[in-house]
Amino acid sequence: MKILVIVHPNSKREAVEKDLLENLHVYLNQPPLEGRANRAAILALADYFKTNKSNIRLLSGAKSKYKLFEIIE
């Protein structure tokens, strides 16, 4: 399954939420430096979808707030 995620680094809270248009927003405490926010987003998505972090891959958007992830089930 492929999902488009909007990542918000440097947030005060950590959460994964859907908006009214069913877009997935990931709020992270980590800064967007050296891939920290990407790794934190993978951990947050793994917790949200109740799967291992090894089942989640970042396909595109490593330096963008719009990221495409693949979740292997």
N, CA, C, O and CB atoms as a CASP TS submission, in Angstrom:
PFRMAT TS
TARGET T0000
AUTHOR 0000-0000-0000
METHOD Language model
MODEL 1
PARENT N/A
ATOM      1  N   MET     1       0.843  -1.157   0.000  1.00  0.00           N
ATOM      2  CA  MET     1       0.000   0.000   0.000  1.00  0.00           C
ATOM      3  C   MET     1       0.900   1.235   0.000  1.00  0.00           C
ATOM      4  O   MET     1       1.862   1.306   0.766  1.00  0.00           O
ATOM      5  CB  MET     1      -0.966  -0.011   1.214  1.00  0.00           C
ATOM      6  N   LYS     2       0.594   2.188  -0.843  1.00  0.00           N
ATOM      7  CA  LYS     2       1.343   3.435  -0.894  1.00  0.00           C
ATOM      8  C   LYS     2       0.477   4.546  -0.329  1.00  0.00           C
ATOM      9  O   LYS     2      -0.713   4.641  -0.629  1.00  0.00           O
ATOM     10  CB  LYS     2       1.793   3.764  -2.343  1.00  0.00           C
ATOM     11  N   ILE     3       1.096   5.392   0.501  1.00  0.00           N
ATOM     12  CA  ILE     3       0.354   6.501   1.099  1.00  0.00           C
ATOM     13  C   ILE     3       1.155   7.788   0.967  1.00  0.00           C
ATOM     14  O   ILE     3       2.383   7.786   1.059  1.00  0.00           O
ATOM     15  CB  ILE     3       0.032   6.213   2.583  1.00  0.00           C
ATOM     16  N   LEU     4       0.446   8.873   0.753  1.00  0.00           N
ATOM     17  CA  LEU     4       1.057  10.198   0.720  1.00  0.00           C
ATOM     18  C   LEU     4       0.884  10.817   2.096  1.00  0.00           C
ATOM     19  O   LEU     4      -0.218  10.843   2.643  1.00  0.00           O
ATOM     20  CB  LEU     4       0.423  11.103  -0.395  1.00  0.00           C
ATOM     21  N   VAL     5       1.982  11.315   2.651  1.00  0.00           N
ATOM     22  CA  VAL     5       1.997  11.845   4.007  1.00  0.00           C
ATOM     23  C   VAL     5       2.539  13.272   3.976  1.00  0.00           C
ATOM     24  O   VAL     5       3.477  13.574   3.238  1.00  0.00           O
ATOM     25  CB  VAL     5       2.850  10.945   4.949  1.00  0.00           C
ATOM     26  N   ILE     6       1.951  14.125   4.765  1.00  0.00           N
ATOM     27  CA  ILE     6       2.449  15.487   4.945  1.00  0.00           C
ATOM     28  C   ILE     6       3.115  15.529   6.317  1.00  0.00           C
ATOM     29  O   ILE     6       2.461  15.315   7.338  1.00  0.00           O
ATOM     30  CB  ILE     6       1.287  16.566   4.822  1.00  0.00           C
ATOM     31  N   VAL     7       4.415  15.804   6.336  1.00  0.00           N
ATOM     32  CA  VAL     7       5.200  15.769   7.572  1.00  0.00           C
ATOM     33  C   VAL     7       5.407  17.189   8.082  1.00  0.00           C
ATOM     34  O   VAL     7       5.727  18.098   7.317  1.00  0.00           O
ATOM     35  CB  VAL     7       6.566  15.066   7.345  1.00  0.00           C
ATOM     36  N   HIS     8       5.218  17.362   9.383  1.00  0.00           N
ATOM     37  CA  HIS     8       5.409  18.648  10.052  1.00  0.00           C
ATOM     38  C   HIS     8       6.511  18.477  11.097  1.00  0.00           C
ATOM     39  O   HIS     8       6.218  18.122  12.239  1.00  0.00           O
ATOM     40  CB  HIS     8       4.071  19.157  10.711  1.00  0.00           C
ATOM     41  N   PRO     9       7.783  18.723  10.730  1.00  0.00           N
ATOM     42  CA  PRO     9       8.865  18.597  11.717  1.00  0.00           C
ATOM     43  C   PRO     9       8.860  19.771  12.687  1.00  0.00           C
ATOM     44  O   PRO     9       8.217  20.792  12.444  1.00  0.00           O
ATOM     45  CB  PRO     9      10.228  18.506  11.012  1.00  0.00           C
ATOM     46  N   ASN    10       9.591  19.610  13.795  1.00  0.00           N
ATOM     47  CA  ASN    10       9.716  20.643  14.837  1.00  0.00           C
ATOM     48  C   ASN    10       8.376  21.042  15.442  1.00  0.00           C
ATOM     49  O   ASN    10       8.185  22.201  15.811  1.00  0.00           O
ATOM     50  CB  ASN    10      10.390  21.871  14.267  1.00  0.00           C
ATOM     51  N   SER    11       7.451  20.099  15.545  1.00  0.00           N
ATOM     52  CA  SER    11       6.159  20.376  16.175  1.00  0.00           C
ATOM     53  C   SER    11       6.286  20.228  17.685  1.00  0.00           C
ATOM     54  O   SER    11       7.193  19.559  18.180  1.00  0.00           O
ATOM     55  CB  SER    11       5.059  19.429  15.626  1.00  0.00           C
ATOM     56  N   LYS    12       5.378  20.851  18.404  1.00  0.00           N
ATOM     57  CA  LYS    12       5.393  20.739  19.855  1.00  0.00           C
ATOM     58  C   LYS    12       4.889  19.384  20.319  1.00  0.00           C
ATOM     59  O   LYS    12       5.225  18.933  21.414  1.00  0.00           O
ATOM     60  CB  LYS    12       4.559  21.837  20.473  1.00  0.00           C
ATOM     61  N   ARG    13       4.083  18.736  19.487  1.00  0.00           N
ATOM     62  CA  ARG    13       3.525  17.440  19.861  1.00  0.00           C
ATOM     63  C   ARG    13       3.811  16.426  18.767  1.00  0.00           C
ATOM     64  O   ARG    13       4.085  16.787  17.622  1.00  0.00           O
ATOM     65  CB  ARG    13       2.005  17.546  20.121  1.00  0.00           C
ATOM     66  N   GLU    14       3.742  15.161  19.131  1.00  0.00           N
ATOM     67  CA  GLU    14       3.900  14.102  18.141  1.00  0.00           C
ATOM     68  C   GLU    14       2.553  13.439  17.960  1.00  0.00           C
ATOM     69  O   GLU    14       1.936  12.984  18.923  1.00  0.00           O
ATOM     70  CB  GLU    14       4.988  13.066  18.570  1.00  0.00           C
ATOM     71  N   ALA    15       2.091  13.387  16.692  1.00  0.00           N
ATOM     72  CA  ALA    15       0.786  12.792  16.418  1.00  0.00           C
ATOM     73  C   ALA    15       0.703  12.419  14.945  1.00  0.00           C
ATOM     74  O   ALA    15       1.428  12.950  14.105  1.00  0.00           O
ATOM     75  CB  ALA    15      -0.362  13.763  16.804  1.00  0.00           C
ATOM     76  N   VAL    16      -0.202  11.490  14.660  1.00  0.00           N
ATOM     77  CA  VAL    16      -0.556  11.130  13.288  1.00  0.00           C
ATOM     78  C   VAL    16      -2.054  11.339  13.187  1.00  0.00           C
ATOM     79  O   VAL    16      -2.825  10.728  13.927  1.00  0.00           O
ATOM     80  CB  VAL    16      -0.134   9.636  12.922  1.00  0.00           C
ATOM     81  N   GLU    17      -2.472  12.216  12.254  1.00  0.00           N
ATOM     82  CA  GLU    17      -3.884  12.569  12.140  1.00  0.00           C
ATOM     83  C   GLU    17      -4.306  12.616  10.685  1.00  0.00           C
ATOM     84  O   GLU    17      -3.496  12.871   9.794  1.00  0.00           O
ATOM     85  CB  GLU    17      -4.162  13.913  12.815  1.00  0.00           C
ATOM     86  N   LYS    18      -5.592  12.364  10.458  1.00  0.00           N
ATOM     87  CA  LYS    18      -6.187  12.544   9.134  1.00  0.00           C
ATOM     88  C   LYS    18      -6.965  13.849   9.141  1.00  0.00           C
ATOM     89  O   LYS    18      -7.597  14.197  10.139  1.00  0.00           O
ATOM     90  CB  LYS    18      -7.112  11.339   8.749  1.00  0.00           C
ATOM     91  N   ASP    19      -6.918  14.575   8.018  1.00  0.00           N
ATOM     92  CA  ASP    19      -7.708  15.792   7.921  1.00  0.00           C
ATOM     93  C   ASP    19      -9.046  15.480   7.242  1.00  0.00           C
ATOM     94  O   ASP    19      -9.365  14.312   7.018  1.00  0.00           O
ATOM     95  CB  ASP    19      -6.935  16.889   7.140  1.00  0.00           C
ATOM     96  N   LEU    20      -9.813  16.491   6.921  1.00  0.00           N
ATOM     97  CA  LEU    20     -11.134  16.290   6.337  1.00  0.00           C
ATOM     98  C   LEU    20     -11.082  15.667   4.942  1.00  0.00           C
ATOM     99  O   LEU    20     -12.044  15.033   4.509  1.00  0.00           O
ATOM    100  CB  LEU    20     -11.865  17.606   6.273  1.00  0.00           C
ATOM    101  N   LEU    21      -9.978  15.843   4.248  1.00  0.00           N
ATOM    102  CA  LEU    21      -9.816  15.280   2.907  1.00  0.00           C
ATOM    103  C   LEU    21      -9.128  13.924   2.928  1.00  0.00           C
ATOM    104  O   LEU    21      -8.722  13.409   1.886  1.00  0.00           O
ATOM    105  CB  LEU    21      -9.029  16.233   2.035  1.00  0.00           C
ATOM    106  N   GLU    22      -9.000  13.344   4.127  1.00  0.00           N
ATOM    107  CA  GLU    22      -8.368  12.035   4.326  1.00  0.00           C
ATOM    108  C   GLU    22      -6.872  12.026   4.049  1.00  0.00           C
ATOM    109  O   GLU    22      -6.298  10.964   3.808  1.00  0.00           O
ATOM    110  CB  GLU    22      -9.031  11.020   3.451  1.00  0.00           C
ATOM    111  N   ASN    23      -6.228  13.197   4.079  1.00  0.00           N
ATOM    112  CA  ASN    23      -4.768  13.263   3.983  1.00  0.00           C
ATOM    113  C   ASN    23      -4.180  12.955   5.347  1.00  0.00           C
ATOM    114  O   ASN    23      -4.730  13.358   6.372  1.00  0.00           O
ATOM    115  CB  ASN    23      -4.292  14.660   3.475  1.00  0.00           C
ATOM    116  N   LEU    24      -3.064  12.243   5.361  1.00  0.00           N
ATOM    117  CA  LEU    24      -2.416  11.862   6.610  1.00  0.00           C
ATOM    118  C   LEU    24      -1.341  12.886   6.952  1.00  0.00           C
ATOM    119  O   LEU    24      -0.452  13.153   6.143  1.00  0.00           O
ATOM    120  CB  LEU    24      -1.809  10.438   6.509  1.00  0.00           C
ATOM    121  N   HIS    25      -1.422  13.458   8.151  1.00  0.00           N
ATOM    122  CA  HIS    25      -0.444  14.434   8.640  1.00  0.00           C
ATOM    123  C   HIS    25       0.325  13.806   9.797  1.00  0.00           C
ATOM    124  O   HIS    25      -0.269  13.233  10.710  1.00  0.00           O
ATOM    125  CB  HIS    25      -1.141  15.768   9.088  1.00  0.00           C
ATOM    126  N   VAL    26       1.657  13.919   9.749  1.00  0.00           N
ATOM    127  CA  VAL    26       2.508  13.386  10.805  1.00  0.00           C
ATOM    128  C   VAL    26       3.229  14.564  11.449  1.00  0.00           C
ATOM    129  O   VAL    26       4.004  15.258  10.791  1.00  0.00           O
ATOM    130  CB  VAL    26       3.527  12.324  10.249  1.00  0.00           C
ATOM    131  N   TYR    27       2.974  14.788  12.734  1.00  0.00           N
ATOM    132  CA  TYR    27       3.611  15.858  13.498  1.00  0.00           C
ATOM    133  C   TYR    27       4.753  15.249  14.302  1.00  0.00           C
ATOM    134  O   TYR    27       4.555  14.277  15.032  1.00  0.00           O
ATOM    135  CB  TYR    27       2.582  16.586  14.435  1.00  0.00           C
ATOM    136  N   LEU    28       5.958  15.825  14.168  1.00  0.00           N
ATOM    137  CA  LEU    28       7.157  15.260  14.777  1.00  0.00           C
ATOM    138  C   LEU    28       7.907  16.308  15.592  1.00  0.00           C
ATOM    139  O   LEU    28       7.869  17.496  15.275  1.00  0.00           O
ATOM    140  CB  LEU    28       8.074  14.676  13.702  1.00  0.00           C
ATOM    141  N   ASN    29       8.590  15.858  16.647  1.00  0.00           N
ATOM    142  CA  ASN    29       9.451  16.741  17.433  1.00  0.00           C
ATOM    143  C   ASN    29      10.812  16.922  16.785  1.00  0.00           C
ATOM    144  O   ASN    29      11.509  17.893  17.079  1.00  0.00           O
ATOM    145  CB  ASN    29       9.619  16.197  18.840  1.00  0.00           C
ATOM    146  N   GLN    30      11.202  16.014  15.918  1.00  0.00           N
ATOM    147  CA  GLN    30      12.549  16.008  15.342  1.00  0.00           C
ATOM    148  C   GLN    30      12.713  17.104  14.284  1.00  0.00           C
ATOM    149  O   GLN    30      11.757  17.445  13.587  1.00  0.00           O
ATOM    150  CB  GLN    30      12.854  14.638  14.728  1.00  0.00           C
ATOM    151  N   PRO    31      13.928  17.653  14.166  1.00  0.00           N
ATOM    152  CA  PRO    31      14.206  18.644  13.119  1.00  0.00           C
ATOM    153  C   PRO    31      14.452  17.942  11.780  1.00  0.00           C
ATOM    154  O   PRO    31      14.786  16.758  11.756  1.00  0.00           O
ATOM    155  CB  PRO    31      15.433  19.519  13.504  1.00  0.00           C
ATOM    156  N   PRO    32      14.290  18.656  10.679  1.00  0.00           N
ATOM    157  CA  PRO    32      14.514  18.051   9.369  1.00  0.00           C
ATOM    158  C   PRO    32      15.992  18.069   8.980  1.00  0.00           C
ATOM    159  O   PRO    32      16.344  18.534   7.896  1.00  0.00           O
ATOM    160  CB  PRO    32      13.692  18.776   8.311  1.00  0.00           C
ATOM    161  N   LEU    33      16.839  17.574   9.843  1.00  0.00           N
ATOM    162  CA  LEU    33      18.282  17.561   9.594  1.00  0.00           C
ATOM    163  C   LEU    33      18.788  16.132   9.566  1.00  0.00           C
ATOM    164  O   LEU    33      18.416  15.321  10.414  1.00  0.00           O
ATOM    165  CB  LEU    33      19.035  18.376  10.666  1.00  0.00           C
ATOM    166  N   GLU    34      19.630  15.821   8.600  1.00  0.00           N
ATOM    167  CA  GLU    34      20.320  14.531   8.500  1.00  0.00           C
ATOM    168  C   GLU    34      19.363  13.346   8.540  1.00  0.00           C
ATOM    169  O   GLU    34      19.731  12.280   9.033  1.00  0.00           O
ATOM    170  CB  GLU    34      21.328  14.399   9.619  1.00  0.00           C
ATOM    171  N   GLY    35      18.143  13.506   8.032  1.00  0.00           N
ATOM    172  CA  GLY    35      17.200  12.413   7.967  1.00  0.00           C
ATOM    173  C   GLY    35      16.501  12.071   9.272  1.00  0.00           C
ATOM    174  O   GLY    35      15.825  11.046   9.358  1.00  0.00           O
ATOM    175  N   ARG    36      16.651  12.906  10.282  1.00  0.00           N
ATOM    176  CA  ARG    36      16.030  12.620  11.580  1.00  0.00           C
ATOM    177  C   ARG    36      14.508  12.599  11.477  1.00  0.00           C
ATOM    178  O   ARG    36      13.859  11.709  12.028  1.00  0.00           O
ATOM    179  CB  ARG    36      16.466  13.657  12.618  1.00  0.00           C
ATOM    180  N   ALA    37      13.940  13.573  10.776  1.00  0.00           N
ATOM    181  CA  ALA    37      12.488  13.632  10.645  1.00  0.00           C
ATOM    182  C   ALA    37      11.971  12.450   9.828  1.00  0.00           C
ATOM    183  O   ALA    37      10.888  11.936  10.112  1.00  0.00           O
ATOM    184  CB  ALA    37      12.061  14.956   9.995  1.00  0.00           C
ATOM    185  N   ASN    38      12.714  12.016   8.833  1.00  0.00           N
ATOM    186  CA  ASN    38      12.295  10.856   8.042  1.00  0.00           C
ATOM    187  C   ASN    38      12.265   9.591   8.893  1.00  0.00           C
ATOM    188  O   ASN    38      11.319   8.806   8.816  1.00  0.00           O
ATOM    189  CB  ASN    38      13.233  10.659   6.844  1.00  0.00           C
ATOM    190  N   ARG    39      13.292   9.399   9.695  1.00  0.00           N
ATOM    191  CA  ARG    39      13.325   8.223  10.570  1.00  0.00           C
ATOM    192  C   ARG    39      12.206   8.283  11.611  1.00  0.00           C
ATOM    193  O   ARG    39      11.581   7.266  11.914  1.00  0.00           O
ATOM    194  CB  ARG    39      14.692   8.113  11.271  1.00  0.00           C
ATOM    195  N   ALA    40      11.957   9.463  12.150  1.00  0.00           N
ATOM    196  CA  ALA    40      10.880   9.624  13.131  1.00  0.00           C
ATOM    197  C   ALA    40       9.518   9.409  12.483  1.00  0.00           C
ATOM    198  O   ALA    40       8.613   8.867  13.117  1.00  0.00           O
ATOM    199  CB  ALA    40      10.943  11.018  13.776  1.00  0.00           C
ATOM    200  N   ALA    41       9.361   9.825  11.235  1.00  0.00           N
ATOM    201  CA  ALA    41       8.101   9.607  10.523  1.00  0.00           C
ATOM    202  C   ALA    41       7.854   8.121  10.302  1.00  0.00           C
ATOM    203  O   ALA    41       6.719   7.660  10.417  1.00  0.00           O
ATOM    204  CB  ALA    41       8.107  10.347   9.177  1.00  0.00           C
ATOM    205  N   ILE    42       8.893   7.374   9.991  1.00  0.00           N
ATOM    206  CA  ILE    42       8.754   5.920   9.817  1.00  0.00           C
ATOM    207  C   ILE    42       8.324   5.272  11.129  1.00  0.00           C
ATOM    208  O   ILE    42       7.455   4.400  11.131  1.00  0.00           O
ATOM    209  CB  ILE    42      10.084   5.295   9.318  1.00  0.00           C
ATOM    210  N   LEU    43       8.920   5.684  12.239  1.00  0.00           N
ATOM    211  CA  LEU    43       8.535   5.139  13.543  1.00  0.00           C
ATOM    212  C   LEU    43       7.090   5.497  13.894  1.00  0.00           C
ATOM    213  O   LEU    43       6.359   4.664  14.429  1.00  0.00           O
ATOM    214  CB  LEU    43       9.481   5.656  14.633  1.00  0.00           C
ATOM    215  N   ALA    44       6.677   6.730  13.597  1.00  0.00           N
ATOM    216  CA  ALA    44       5.311   7.156  13.905  1.00  0.00           C
ATOM    217  C   ALA    44       4.296   6.393  13.049  1.00  0.00           C
ATOM    218  O   ALA    44       3.236   6.001  13.537  1.00  0.00           O
ATOM    219  CB  ALA    44       5.158   8.676  13.685  1.00  0.00           C
ATOM    220  N   LEU    45       4.623   6.185  11.776  1.00  0.00           N
ATOM    221  CA  LEU    45       3.719   5.434  10.905  1.00  0.00           C
ATOM    222  C   LEU    45       3.652   3.969  11.309  1.00  0.00           C
ATOM    223  O   LEU    45       2.588   3.355  11.228  1.00  0.00           O
ATOM    224  CB  LEU    45       4.162   5.554   9.450  1.00  0.00           C
ATOM    225  N   ALA    46       4.765   3.403  11.740  1.00  0.00           N
ATOM    226  CA  ALA    46       4.769   2.013  12.195  1.00  0.00           C
ATOM    227  C   ALA    46       3.875   1.853  13.410  1.00  0.00           C
ATOM    228  O   ALA    46       3.157   0.860  13.527  1.00  0.00           O
ATOM    229  CB  ALA    46       6.197   1.551  12.522  1.00  0.00           C
ATOM    230  N   ASP    47       3.911   2.814  14.309  1.00  0.00           N
ATOM    231  CA  ASP    47       3.052   2.775  15.483  1.00  0.00           C
ATOM    232  C   ASP    47       1.581   2.964  15.094  1.00  0.00           C
ATOM    233  O   ASP    47       0.706   2.294  15.643  1.00  0.00           O
ATOM    234  CB  ASP    47       3.479   3.852  16.488  1.00  0.00           C
ATOM    235  N   TYR    48       1.307   3.867  14.155  1.00  0.00           N
ATOM    236  CA  TYR    48      -0.056   4.168  13.722  1.00  0.00           C
ATOM    237  C   TYR    48      -0.694   2.973  13.015  1.00  0.00           C
ATOM    238  O   TYR    48      -1.859   2.655  13.255  1.00  0.00           O
ATOM    239  CB  TYR    48      -0.060   5.386  12.797  1.00  0.00           C
ATOM    240  N   PHE    49       0.072   2.312  12.144  1.00  0.00           N
ATOM    241  CA  PHE    49      -0.453   1.171  11.390  1.00  0.00           C
ATOM    242  C   PHE    49      -0.207  -0.162  12.087  1.00  0.00           C
ATOM    243  O   PHE    49      -0.555  -1.213  11.548  1.00  0.00           O
ATOM    244  CB  PHE    49       0.166   1.140  10.014  1.00  0.00           C
ATOM    245  N   LYS    50       0.386  -0.135  13.273  1.00  0.00           N
ATOM    246  CA  LYS    50       0.655  -1.335  14.070  1.00  0.00           C
ATOM    247  C   LYS    50       1.457  -2.380  13.286  1.00  0.00           C
ATOM    248  O   LYS    50       1.048  -3.536  13.173  1.00  0.00           O
ATOM    249  CB  LYS    50      -0.659  -1.947  14.550  1.00  0.00           C
ATOM    250  N   THR    51       2.589  -1.958  12.754  1.00  0.00           N
ATOM    251  CA  THR    51       3.480  -2.835  12.004  1.00  0.00           C
ATOM    252  C   THR    51       4.916  -2.539  12.413  1.00  0.00           C
ATOM    253  O   THR    51       5.169  -1.598  13.165  1.00  0.00           O
ATOM    254  CB  THR    51       3.288  -2.653  10.470  1.00  0.00           C
ATOM    255  N   ASN    52       5.849  -3.332  11.924  1.00  0.00           N
ATOM    256  CA  ASN    52       7.265  -3.097  12.196  1.00  0.00           C
ATOM    257  C   ASN    52       7.781  -1.971  11.315  1.00  0.00           C
ATOM    258  O   ASN    52       7.271  -1.740  10.219  1.00  0.00           O
ATOM    259  CB  ASN    52       8.090  -4.382  11.968  1.00  0.00           C
ATOM    260  N   LYS    53       8.797  -1.274  11.806  1.00  0.00           N
ATOM    261  CA  LYS    53       9.363  -0.180  11.011  1.00  0.00           C
ATOM    262  C   LYS    53      10.060  -0.698   9.759  1.00  0.00           C
ATOM    263  O   LYS    53      10.238   0.049   8.797  1.00  0.00           O
ATOM    264  CB  LYS    53      10.345   0.631  11.852  1.00  0.00           C
ATOM    265  N   SER    54      10.455  -1.963   9.762  1.00  0.00           N
ATOM    266  CA  SER    54      11.098  -2.536   8.576  1.00  0.00           C
ATOM    267  C   SER    54      10.103  -2.756   7.435  1.00  0.00           C
ATOM    268  O   SER    54      10.512  -2.999   6.300  1.00  0.00           O
ATOM    269  CB  SER    54      11.772  -3.858   8.933  1.00  0.00           C
ATOM    270  N   ASN    55       8.805  -2.675   7.724  1.00  0.00           N
ATOM    271  CA  ASN    55       7.776  -2.825   6.693  1.00  0.00           C
ATOM    272  C   ASN    55       7.415  -1.507   6.023  1.00  0.00           C
ATOM    273  O   ASN    55       6.551  -1.476   5.146  1.00  0.00           O
ATOM    274  CB  ASN    55       6.538  -3.438   7.290  1.00  0.00           C
ATOM    275  N   ILE    56       8.063  -0.423   6.425  1.00  0.00           N
ATOM    276  CA  ILE    56       7.751   0.901   5.872  1.00  0.00           C
ATOM    277  C   ILE    56       8.979   1.440   5.171  1.00  0.00           C
ATOM    278  O   ILE    56      10.076   1.464   5.729  1.00  0.00           O
ATOM    279  CB  ILE    56       7.277   1.886   6.982  1.00  0.00           C
ATOM    280  N   ARG    57       8.771   1.881   3.910  1.00  0.00           N
ATOM    281  CA  ARG    57       9.866   2.422   3.101  1.00  0.00           C
ATOM    282  C   ARG    57       9.493   3.801   2.586  1.00  0.00           C
ATOM    283  O   ARG    57       8.351   4.034   2.189  1.00  0.00           O
ATOM    284  CB  ARG    57      10.203   1.480   1.923  1.00  0.00           C
ATOM    285  N   LEU    58      10.446   4.705   2.591  1.00  0.00           N
ATOM    286  CA  LEU    58      10.266   6.029   2.003  1.00  0.00           C
ATOM    287  C   LEU    58      10.580   5.925   0.520  1.00  0.00           C
ATOM    288  O   LEU    58      11.715   5.631   0.145  1.00  0.00           O
ATOM    289  CB  LEU    58      11.175   7.101   2.702  1.00  0.00           C
ATOM    290  N   LEU    59       9.583   6.163  -0.327  1.00  0.00           N
ATOM    291  CA  LEU    59       9.781   6.049  -1.773  1.00  0.00           C
ATOM    292  C   LEU    59      10.254   7.356  -2.395  1.00  0.00           C
ATOM    293  O   LEU    59      11.155   7.359  -3.233  1.00  0.00           O
ATOM    294  CB  LEU    59       8.496   5.605  -2.439  1.00  0.00           C
ATOM    295  N   SER    60       9.645   8.466  -1.983  1.00  0.00           N
ATOM    296  CA  SER    60      10.058   9.762  -2.535  1.00  0.00           C
ATOM    297  C   SER    60       9.743  10.863  -1.535  1.00  0.00           C
ATOM    298  O   SER    60       8.932  10.689  -0.625  1.00  0.00           O
ATOM    299  CB  SER    60       9.353  10.042  -3.892  1.00  0.00           C
ATOM    300  N   GLY    61      10.404  12.001  -1.723  1.00  0.00           N
ATOM    301  CA  GLY    61      10.178  13.159  -0.869  1.00  0.00           C
ATOM    302  C   GLY    61      11.095  13.240   0.331  1.00  0.00           C
ATOM    303  O   GLY    61      10.698  13.754   1.377  1.00  0.00           O
ATOM    304  N   ALA    62      12.314  12.743   0.203  1.00  0.00           N
ATOM    305  CA  ALA    62      13.238  12.746   1.341  1.00  0.00           C
ATOM    306  C   ALA    62      13.537  14.158   1.834  1.00  0.00           C
ATOM    307  O   ALA    62      13.818  14.348   3.017  1.00  0.00           O
ATOM    308  CB  ALA    62      14.538  12.051   0.961  1.00  0.00           C
ATOM    309  N   LYS    63      13.481  15.145   0.951  1.00  0.00           N
ATOM    310  CA  LYS    63      13.780  16.529   1.355  1.00  0.00           C
ATOM    311  C   LYS    63      12.562  17.434   1.203  1.00  0.00           C
ATOM    312  O   LYS    63      12.698  18.650   1.071  1.00  0.00           O
ATOM    313  CB  LYS    63      14.943  17.085   0.526  1.00  0.00           C
ATOM    314  N   SER    64      11.381  16.842   1.222  1.00  0.00           N
ATOM    315  CA  SER    64      10.145  17.594   1.076  1.00  0.00           C
ATOM    316  C   SER    64       9.228  17.261   2.243  1.00  0.00           C
ATOM    317  O   SER    64       9.406  16.240   2.907  1.00  0.00           O
ATOM    318  CB  SER    64       9.455  17.282  -0.279  1.00  0.00           C
ATOM    319  N   LYS    65       8.247  18.121   2.491  1.00  0.00           N
ATOM    320  CA  LYS    65       7.289  17.786   3.536  1.00  0.00           C
ATOM    321  C   LYS    65       6.209  16.852   3.015  1.00  0.00           C
ATOM    322  O   LYS    65       5.476  16.257   3.805  1.00  0.00           O
ATOM    323  CB  LYS    65       6.657  19.050   4.100  1.00  0.00           C
ATOM    324  N   TYR    66       6.099  16.714   1.702  1.00  0.00           N
ATOM    325  CA  TYR    66       5.176  15.750   1.084  1.00  0.00           C
ATOM    326  C   TYR    66       5.971  14.497   0.757  1.00  0.00           C
ATOM    327  O   TYR    66       6.858  14.526  -0.096  1.00  0.00           O
ATOM    328  CB  TYR    66       4.491  16.342  -0.211  1.00  0.00           C
ATOM    329  N   LYS    67       5.661  13.408   1.424  1.00  0.00           N
ATOM    330  CA  LYS    67       6.441  12.178   1.283  1.00  0.00           C
ATOM    331  C   LYS    67       5.538  11.026   0.850  1.00  0.00           C
ATOM    332  O   LYS    67       4.368  10.961   1.227  1.00  0.00           O
ATOM    333  CB  LYS    67       7.156  11.832   2.607  1.00  0.00           C
ATOM    334  N   LEU    68       6.097  10.127   0.060  1.00  0.00           N
ATOM    335  CA  LEU    68       5.379   8.938  -0.363  1.00  0.00           C
ATOM    336  C   LEU    68       6.020   7.741   0.307  1.00  0.00           C
ATOM    337  O   LEU    68       7.205   7.468   0.113  1.00  0.00           O
ATOM    338  CB  LEU    68       5.383   8.787  -1.911  1.00  0.00           C
ATOM    339  N   PHE    69       5.230   7.025   1.101  1.00  0.00           N
ATOM    340  CA  PHE    69       5.708   5.850   1.810  1.00  0.00           C
ATOM    341  C   PHE    69       5.020   4.614   1.252  1.00  0.00           C
ATOM    342  O   PHE    69       3.890   4.672   0.768  1.00  0.00           O
ATOM    343  CB  PHE    69       5.459   5.980   3.328  1.00  0.00           C
ATOM    344  N   GLU    70       5.728   3.497   1.332  1.00  0.00           N
ATOM    345  CA  GLU    70       5.155   2.206   0.985  1.00  0.00           C
ATOM    346  C   GLU    70       5.112   1.364   2.249  1.00  0.00           C
ATOM    347  O   GLU    70       6.102   1.250   2.973  1.00  0.00           O
ATOM    348  CB  GLU    70       5.974   1.498  -0.145  1.00  0.00           C
ATOM    349  N   ILE    71       3.943   0.772   2.504  1.00  0.00           N
ATOM    350  CA  ILE    71       3.788  -0.095   3.674  1.00  0.00           C
ATOM    351  C   ILE    71       3.554  -1.504   3.170  1.00  0.00           C
ATOM    352  O   ILE    71       2.589  -1.767   2.452  1.00  0.00           O
ATOM    353  CB  ILE    71       2.612   0.379   4.604  1.00  0.00           C
ATOM    354  N   ILE    72       4.436  -2.401   3.548  1.00  0.00           N
ATOM    355  CA  ILE    72       4.364  -3.804   3.138  1.00  0.00           C
ATOM    356  C   ILE    72       3.631  -4.562   4.243  1.00  0.00           C
ATOM    357  O   ILE    72       4.017  -4.494   5.410  1.00  0.00           O
ATOM    358  CB  ILE    72       5.805  -4.413   2.875  1.00  0.00           C
ATOM    359  N   GLU    73       2.594  -5.270   3.879  1.00  0.00           N
ATOM    360  CA  GLU    73       1.814  -6.000   4.891  1.00  0.00           C
ATOM    361  C   GLU    73       2.003  -7.477   4.768  1.00  0.00           C
ATOM    362  O   GLU    73       1.422  -8.240   5.539  1.00  0.00           O
ATOM    363  CB  GLU    73       0.345  -5.672   4.781  1.00  0.00           C
TER
END
